Amino acid sequence: MSATSAHRSGYVAIVGRPNVGKSTLLNAVLGRKVAAVTPKPQTTRTRILGIKTLAQAQILFIDTPGLHQPRGLLNERMVEVARRALSDADAVVWLVDGAAGLQPADRHALRLAQASAKPLCAVVTKIDLVPKDGLLVLLDEVSRLCPERPIVPVSALTGDNLDRLLAVLAAELPAGPAYYPDDELTDQSERAIVAEIIREKVILATRDEVPYAVAVTIDEFTEKPEKSLVVIKAAIHVARVSQKPIVIGEGGRRIKAIGQSARAEIETLLERRVFLELFVRVQTDWPTTPARLKEFGL
């Protein structure tokens, strides 16, 4: 096998400002949801691996928390996760929201990505929402910020140019074997993905009322194959006593809606019926408590 046709493999860190669409891009590339997506910044808190296996390459995407100037211990831990991903990566995707245009936070994320000295690919998303003239102007701005580096405009919604992006990234990776079986999409356990699905539904349901003070742990995950059923009990952790009734809602209606929405998605994931029971626990000031952050994977 020639050097040009050798199998390639390696890690690609997806970086950018908070809420720029990193998890949305990862889910689109994989064709399956492995990362939580909400309109709220800093939804992604930990490193999430997405595995894309091609005929001649295996690209190991690392979804990362948004790069920003941290305030508080939780944000510091999240930024550290992103910095470690840059350090571990063989190549980097710098993501820019085409509909929003370049912002100061985008330039900050780019500086950190360039400081890693890893091969960089600029990706402009949401091209389905941007007029052609405006897109050309933005692509020119991006090219001046990272000259002589590939720039790929894509749409995670329509799938436009995702194949081209994969080809560009595969060419940046070193020669090497596949590290995971062809049918694996992530290294996350089913329990971890279920916890992320529930956390996403809580964030979407509570909006600005409980902004970032939510964590989810799985207390029970029992498979009952004779009934094609999975019994899941999960705890929603909040940081204030006042936040518990917000999550529960009047007459328990909000937590019931959260459970219904999460259960439907979990059943699709597990391809089995799910009995889901949710509890709300107050873990006072957990975002500022190192031991609690470690417990919740940060």
C-alpha positions in Angstrom: 0.0 0.0 0.0 1.4 3.4 -1.0 2.0 6.2 1.5 -0.9 8.2 -0.1 -3.3 5.4 0.2 -2.3 4.2 3.7 -5.1 4.0 6.3 -5.2 7.1 8.5 -6.4 7.6 12.0 -6.3 10.1 14.8 -8.0 12.6 17.0 -9.7 15.8 15.8 -10.7 18.3 18.5 -13.7 20.4 17.6 -13.2 23.8 19.2 -14.9 27.2 19.2 -16.7 29.7 21.3 -19.6 28.6 23.6 -22.8 27.6 21.7 -21.2 27.8 18.3 -22.6 24.4 17.3 -19.9 21.9 18.0 -22.2 19.2 19.3 -24.6 19.7 16.5 -21.8 19.2 14.0 -20.6 16.1 15.8 -24.1 14.6 15.8 -24.6 15.4 12.1 -21.2 13.8 11.1 -22.0 10.6 13.1 -25.6 10.4 11.9 -26.7 9.8 15.5 -27.1 11.9 18.6 -24.3 11.3 21.1 -23.9 14.9 22.5 -26.5 17.1 24.2 -27.7 20.1 22.2 -29.5 23.2 23.6 -29.6 26.9 22.8 -27.8 27.5 26.1 -24.0 28.2 26.1 -21.8 25.6 27.9 -24.2 22.7 27.4 -21.2 20.5 26.7 -19.2 20.1 29.9 -17.0 17.1 29.4 -15.0 15.5 26.6 -17.2 13.5 24.3 -15.7 11.1 21.7 -17.4 10.5 18.4 -16.0 7.8 16.1 -16.4 8.2 12.3 -15.1 5.2 10.3 -14.4 5.6 6.6 -13.0 3.2 4.0 -9.5 4.5 4.5 -9.6 6.4 7.7 -11.0 6.5 11.2 -11.6 10.0 12.6 -11.9 10.3 16.3 -13.8 13.6 17.0 -13.4 15.2 20.4 -16.4 17.4 21.2 -15.3 20.1 23.7 -16.8 22.7 26.0 -16.7 26.2 24.5 -13.4 28.1 24.9 -14.1 31.3 26.9 -12.7 33.4 29.7 -13.8 31.3 32.7 -15.7 32.6 35.7 -15.9 30.2 38.6 -14.7 26.7 39.2 -17.2 24.9 36.9 -16.2 27.1 34.0 -12.5 26.7 34.8 -12.9 22.9 34.7 -14.7 23.1 31.4 -12.1 25.2 29.7 -9.4 22.9 31.0 -11.2 20.0 29.3 -11.1 21.9 26.0 -7.4 22.7 26.4 -6.6 19.1 27.1 -8.4 18.1 24.0 -6.3 20.5 22.0 -3.2 19.0 23.5 -4.3 15.4 22.7 -5.5 16.0 19.2 -3.7 15.3 15.9 -5.7 18.0 14.1 -8.2 20.7 15.1 -11.5 22.0 13.7 -12.2 25.6 14.5 -15.9 26.2 14.2 -17.5 29.5 13.1 -21.3 30.1 13.1 -21.9 31.3 9.6 -25.3 32.9 10.5 -23.8 34.8 13.4 -20.5 35.8 11.7 -17.2 36.3 13.4 -17.2 37.5 17.0 -14.4 38.4 19.4 -15.0 35.0 21.2 -14.4 33.2 17.8 -11.0 35.0 17.5 -10.1 34.0 21.1 -10.9 30.3 20.4 -8.8 30.5 17.2 -5.8 31.9 19.0 -5.9 29.0 21.4 -6.3 26.5 18.6 -3.4 28.1 16.7 -1.2 28.0 19.8 -1.6 24.2 19.9 0.4 24.1 16.6 -1.8 21.3 15.4 -3.0 21.2 11.7 -6.1 23.3 11.6 -9.2 23.2 9.5 -11.7 26.1 9.6 -15.3 25.1 9.4 -18.1 27.6 8.7 -21.5 26.2 9.7 -25.2 27.0 8.9 -24.5 27.8 5.3 -28.1 27.0 4.6 -29.0 30.2 6.5 -26.5 32.6 4.9 -26.9 34.4 1.5 -24.2 33.6 -1.0 -22.7 37.1 -1.0 -22.6 37.2 2.8 -21.0 33.7 2.9 -18.2 34.8 0.5 -17.4 37.8 2.6 -17.2 35.6 5.8 -15.1 33.0 4.1 -12.7 35.7 3.0 -12.4 37.0 6.6 -11.8 33.5 7.9 -9.1 32.8 5.2 -7.2 35.9 6.3 -7.3 34.7 9.9 -5.9 31.3 9.1 -4.0 31.6 5.8 -3.0 28.5 3.8 -5.3 26.3 5.9 -8.4 24.5 4.5 -11.8 26.2 5.0 -14.9 24.1 4.6 -18.4 25.6 4.6 -21.0 23.1 5.8 -24.6 22.7 6.9 -25.2 20.2 9.7 -29.0 20.5 9.0 -28.8 19.5 5.3 -25.5 17.6 5.4 -24.0 19.8 2.6 -20.3 19.4 2.4 -19.9 17.0 5.3 -18.3 14.4 3.0 -15.8 17.0 1.9 -15.0 18.0 5.5 -14.3 14.3 6.3 -12.0 14.0 3.4 -10.1 17.1 4.3 -9.7 16.0 7.9 -8.7 12.4 7.0 -5.9 13.9 4.9 -4.6 15.8 7.9 -4.3 12.6 10.1 -1.2 10.4 10.4 -1.1 6.9 8.9 -2.3 4.4 11.4 -4.8 1.6 12.1 -8.4 1.9 13.2 -8.6 2.0 17.0 -12.3 1.1 17.3 -14.6 -1.4 15.6 -16.5 -0.2 12.5 -19.9 -0.1 14.3 -18.9 1.9 17.3 -19.9 5.6 17.3 -18.7 6.7 20.7 -16.8 5.5 23.8 -19.6 6.8 26.0 -21.6 4.1 27.9 -25.4 4.0 27.4 -25.7 5.2 31.0 -23.7 8.3 30.2 -25.7 9.1 27.0 -28.9 8.6 28.9 -27.7 11.1 31.6 -26.9 13.6 28.9 -30.3 13.2 27.3 -32.0 13.9 30.6 -29.8 16.9 31.3 -30.6 18.3 27.9 -34.3 18.0 28.5 -34.0 19.7 31.9 -32.1 22.6 30.3 -34.6 23.0 27.5 -37.6 22.8 30.0 -36.2 25.3 32.5 -34.6 27.7 30.1 -33.2 30.7 32.1 -34.6 29.6 35.4 -32.0 27.0 36.3 -29.2 28.1 33.9 -26.2 25.9 34.6 -26.9 24.5 38.0 -28.1 21.1 36.8 -26.3 17.7 36.8 -27.7 14.3 36.2 -26.6 10.9 37.6 -28.0 7.5 37.0 -28.9 5.6 40.2 -30.2 2.5 38.5 -30.0 1.0 35.0 -31.5 -2.4 35.0 -32.1 -4.4 31.8 -35.0 -6.8 31.8 -34.6 -8.7 28.5 -37.5 -11.0 29.1 -39.8 -7.9 29.0 -37.7 -6.0 26.5 -37.6 -3.3 29.1 -34.9 -1.1 30.8 -35.6 0.4 34.2 -33.8 3.7 34.8 -33.8 5.8 37.9 -32.0 9.1 37.6 -31.3 12.0 39.9 -31.4 15.6 38.8 -29.0 17.6 41.0 -29.6 21.3 41.5 -27.5 23.8 43.5 -30.2 25.7 45.4 -33.2 24.7 47.4 -35.2 27.3 45.4 -34.4 25.5 42.2 -36.0 22.2 43.1 -39.6 23.4 42.7 -38.6 25.0 39.4 -37.5 21.7 38.0 -40.5 19.8 39.4 -43.1 22.5 38.3 -46.5 23.1 39.5 -48.2 19.9 40.4 -45.2 18.0 39.1 -46.1 18.9 35.5 -42.6 20.1 34.4 -40.7 17.0 35.6 -43.4 14.8 34.1 -42.9 16.5 30.7 -39.1 16.2 31.1 -39.5 12.5 31.8 -41.8 12.0 28.8 -39.5 13.8 26.4 -36.4 12.0 27.7 -38.0 8.6 27.7 -39.0 8.9 24.1 -35.5 9.7 23.0 -33.9 7.0 25.3 -36.2 4.4 23.9 -35.0 5.3 20.4 -31.4 5.0 21.6 -31.8 1.7 23.4 -34.4 0.2 21.0 -36.4 -1.0 24.0 -39.2 0.1 26.2 -38.0 2.3 29.1 -39.4 2.9 32.5 -37.9 6.2 33.6 -38.2 7.6 37.1 -36.7 11.0 37.9 -35.8 12.5 41.3 -34.6 16.0 42.1 -31.9 16.4 44.7 -30.4 19.6 46.2 -26.6 19.5 46.2 -25.9 22.9 47.7 -23.4 24.9 45.6 -22.2 21.9 43.7 -20.7 24.0 40.8 -18.2 25.5 43.3 -17.4 22.3 45.2 -14.4 20.4 43.8 -15.6 17.0 45.2 -19.0 17.4 43.7 -17.5 18.4 40.3 -15.4 15.3 40.4 -18.4 13.2 41.2 -20.2 14.7 38.2 -17.2 14.0 35.8 -15.4 17.4 35.9 
